[in-house]
Amino acid sequence: MFRKEFETAEPYKIAGRATYNLGDNENRLIDWSFLAEETLKSIETSELTFYGDNRYADLLSAYANYAKVKPEQVTVGVGSDFLIHMIITAFLKSDDVFLTVNPDFFMYQTYNTMHGSQFERVDLDWEKGSLSLSAEKVLAHAQTVGAKVIMLSNPNNPSSVAHDPQELEKIVTNFSGLVVIDEAYIEFAACSSFAEKINDYDNLIVLRTLSKAFGLAGVRLGFALANERLIYEIDKVIPPYSLSNLAARMGTVALGHTEQVLACIEDIKELRRDFLAFLESLPEVQVLPSQASFVAFTAPWAAQLYQEATSNGWNFKYYTEGRLTNYIRMSMGRPEEMEMMKNRIRKLVEG
């Protein structure tokens, strides 16, 4: 009756909310207190009572303007993870191979399991105290397993590291299948978005979101950017009216306030610089070079910090296995939260 692939899986349902949530990589600084009222003022009653425009033309136009692409080069979904699912559905049969790197976003494997396609990973290399992407290694493994889709996040989640853009472009250039670059955290990175290159390649899809830099995780809006043919193929499998008109309208309104978002990004980057400097000043701490809204680090006291902090209202990630064993992934919170965390770490280090 039930699929064996999910025998050991558990529903991703989190009971309650931590007082200090640094585990979900949310934007805890941005002030959208005016957004609900402004949205309700702009929405027509018909957008609530009728299905309306299932192309979501206003939203696509607004995001295309923000991303500097054409509206017909964008499609939208209920978060970018929904679009991951749709891409796997659109381009992979059950015996086709999906390839990613290790570590990377855990939902890639989940959606492949749901779909029934074959899942493969290539380990990122440890090099000079950080994780490094080798295009040669990825392409060689892709050829060995006959991969049809390569998908990876940049900056990488969960490590926070941005990949070398030349290595990424080598993959796009030399792979005969589809390459998907998941740029959920690109606004926090020093590197450019591959959205600039969607007209140069007929096998490139870029994923973006309003959950991270825009701080609208609860609205659930993600975007795929690609040439018109690829967008058309993705749109074939997206269920009609899958996005709520209210969410679409709120996203459109929010995209009219990008100056506020850009200012907030700079504030988060400053918090990141300060917290990285603090961690790097401590003995026996290994910190990865973050280009995201979170940092990843390890120390002899990492497990103890996790146990004590999570018992006192905090939430962040601690990895007990895999490439980041004994690493903590912690997103940037409000300034006062980061000071509290620094004090908590100081007490551990000082004994």
N, C-alpha and C positions, 0 to 999 in steps of 0.2 A: 504493500500500500504506500509506503514512504520510500523516498530515494535513499539508497545507502550512502551516497556522497555526503548527506547531511546528518548522518547518525550522531556524530560527535559535535556538530555545530550547535551554537546557542543563539537565541534571538538577541539582536543588538538593541536591547532596551535597557536604558540606564535609570535606575531608581534614584530619584532625588537629584539635587544639584549641589555641588560643592560651594562653600562660601567664597573660596578663592579658586576659580576655575582657570587654571593655566594648562589644561590638558587638551582642549578642543581647538586651539589656535584661532580663537575668536578675536575680533577687534574690540577690546574692552575700553577704548578711549573715545571712539567717535560718538558724537551726540546727534542722534536722529530723533530727538524728542518732538520735533515739528513735523516729521515725515507722515505720520498717520493722518493728521489733520489736513495737511496739504494734499495728500492723496485723495482723501474723501471729498475735498472741494473740487478736485479735477475729474472725478469719476462720474460717469453717467449711470443712472439707474438701470438702463438697458444692459450695461456691462455686468450687472449682477443677475438680472432676470433672464437674459438670453445668452446663448453660447458665444455670439459675437465673432470677432475676427480671429480665426484660429491660426492665422499667420503671425499674429502679434506684431503687426507692421510698425507701430509706433516704437515699441521696445527694441525691435531689431535695428531700426533706423538710429535710435539713440545710442545703442551699443556700438554699432558700426562706426558712428561718428567718433566715439570715444577710442575705439581700437584702430581707427584710421584704415578701415576696409569698406567695401561696398555692402549695402544691406543684404544683397542676394548671396553674399559670402558668409553669412551668419545664420545659425539656427539656435534655438533656445530649448532648454529642458529644465526639469525640476531638480536643480543642482547639477554640477558637472558630473557627479557620479552616475546620474541617470543617463547622461550622454555617453559615458563609458559603456554602460549596458547596451545602449542603442547601437553604438559602433560595433561592438562584438556581435550583436544580433544581425546587423546589416552586412557585415563583411566575412564572417566566419561560419563554416559548416562544422558539424560535430567532429570531423576528423582533421580539421585545420588547426594550425598551431599558433598560439599567441605567445609572444616573447616579451619579457620585461627584464629589469635588473633587480639585484638583491643587495640592499633592501630597497623597497619601494612601497607604494600605497597598497594596503592589504586588500582593498576592494577589487583590485584587478583580478586576483585569484578567485574571489567570491563570485564575481559575475561570470567568469569562465566556467566555474563549477555549475552555476545555474544553467548556463547555456549548453554545457556539455562539450565545449571545445577543449583542445589540449593546451596545457599550461606549462611554460618553460621559463627558467630564470638564468641569468648570467650574473655571477658575483661581481660587484664593484671591487676594484683593487684598493688595498690600503697603501697609500703612498705619501710620504712626508707628513704623517700624522693626520691625513684626511682620506676621504674616499674619492676615487678617481675613475672616470668612465673611459674605457678603451673602445673606440669604434671598431678597431680590428677584431677585438675579442667578441664583441656583440655580433658583428657581421659573420664571423666564422661560425659561431654557434647557430645563428639564424640559418645559414646554409646547411649545417649538419642536420638540424631538426626539421628543415623545410618550413620555416616560419612564414606566415602570411601577413601577420600584423606585429609590429614592434610598438610598444607603448611604454613611456617612462615619464616621470615627473621631473620638472626643472623650474625652480630649485627642487631638489629631491626631498620628498617627505617619506621617511622620518628624519633624515640626517641633517637637513638644512643646507646642504652643500649645493652650489650651482655648478652644473657641468660646463666643461670647456665648450664654447659654442662651435669651435672648429671640429671637435669630435662629434657633436650632434649633427652638424651639417654633412660630415662624411657618411654618417648612417643614412640620412635622408637621400643623399646623392647616390649611394651605392647599393641601396636595398631596393629590390624589385617590387616589394609589397608595400603595404600602407604603414606610415610612421605617424604616431600620435604623440605629441608633446603636451603634457599636462602642466599648464602654467598657472596653477592655483595661487602661487605666491610670487609671481613675476614682478608685481609692483614694488616688492621690497628688495629686489635684486639690482645689482649694478649692470648686469648684462641686458641686452636688448631682447625683445619678444620675437619669437619666430613668426608671429603674425605678419611681420614685414616681408616674409618670404613665401606666403601662400600663393602668390602669382608666379613664383619661380619654379614650383614643383607641383606635379599632378598627383603626388602620393602623400601629401602632408596635411594633417589636421592638427590644429592648436586648440586646446581646451582652456577656457577661462571661467571665472566665477565672480559673483558679487558677495560671496560668503566671507572672504578674508579681508582684503584691503578696504572694501566698501562697508564691512561690518554688518552685512545683512544676511547672516547665516540662517536666520529663522524664516526669511522670505523664500529661500530655496530657488535661486536663479543661477543657472550655468549656461555657458555659450560654447559652441563649436565654431571655429573659423577655418575656412578652407576654400578652394576654388568652387565654382558654382556646381560642377558635376558631382563632387563629393558631398556637398550640402544636400543636393537633390536626392542622392542615395540614402543619406541618413534620414532625411525627412520621410522617406517611404515607410520606415518602421516606427516612427514616433507616433504613438496613439493620438487620435484627434482630440483636441481640447484637453490635453493632459496637463496644461498649465492653467492655473486659475487666473481669471481676468484681473482680480484684485492684486495678485502678486505681480502680474505684468505691468499694471498701472503704477504700482509702488516703485518698481524698478525703473520705469520710465521717468518718474518724478525724481528719484534719487540720482539718476544720470544727468540731471540738470544741475547738480551740486557737486561736480567733480572737483572744484577748487577746495572744498571742505575735505574731501577724501584725500587729495594730494597733500594737504597740510597735515592731516592726521598720520599719513604714511611717514612723513618726516619725523614726527614726534615718536612714532614707534621705532624707527631706525635709530634715533638718538637713545632711546631706552635700551635698545639692543646693544649699541656701542658701549654704553655705560656698564651693562650687566656682563658683557663679554670681557671688558677690561677688569672688572671685579673678579671674575672667575679665573682669568689668566694670571692674576696676582697671587693666587693661592697655591700652596705647594701640592704637588702630586695630582693636579687637575689637568685632564686632557680635554680641550675644547675644539669642536669642529668649526670651521670658518663659515658662519651663518650668512646666508643671503635670503633668509625667510623671515617670517614674523615670530619665529621661535628659535631656540638654541638647543644644541645637543652636546652633552658633556658627560664625562665619567670621572670618578674619583673613588678612593678607597671607602669613603663614607656614603656613596650614592644610595645603597640599599637602606642604610639607616635613615638618611634624609627622607626617602620615600615613605618608609614605615611611620616615622614620627609625624611628618607633615600631613599625610593622608588621614591620620588619626585625629588631626586637629583642623579639619575643614578645608584642606587643600586638595587639588586634583591636578596631576600631571602624569606623564608616561614614564614608566621604568621598565626596561627590557631585560628579561631574564634568560633570553635565548636569542640565537641568530647573530647576524653580523654586528649588531649593536648591543651585545650582552653587557650588562652592568652600566649602560648609558641611560641618562635621563633626557627626555625631550620636554622642554618647558617653553610655553609661549609667553610673550611679553604681556604683562598685565598693566594695571594702572600704576603710576609712579609710587604710590604708597604701598601697593602690594609688592612691588619689586624691592623696596627698601625693607619690608618685613621679611621677605625671603632671604635677602642678603644677611640680615641679622640672625636668622635661623641657621644659615650656613656657617656664619662666623662662630656661633656657639659650638657647633659640631667640630669645626676645625681646631678651635682653641681648647676643646675638651672640657 
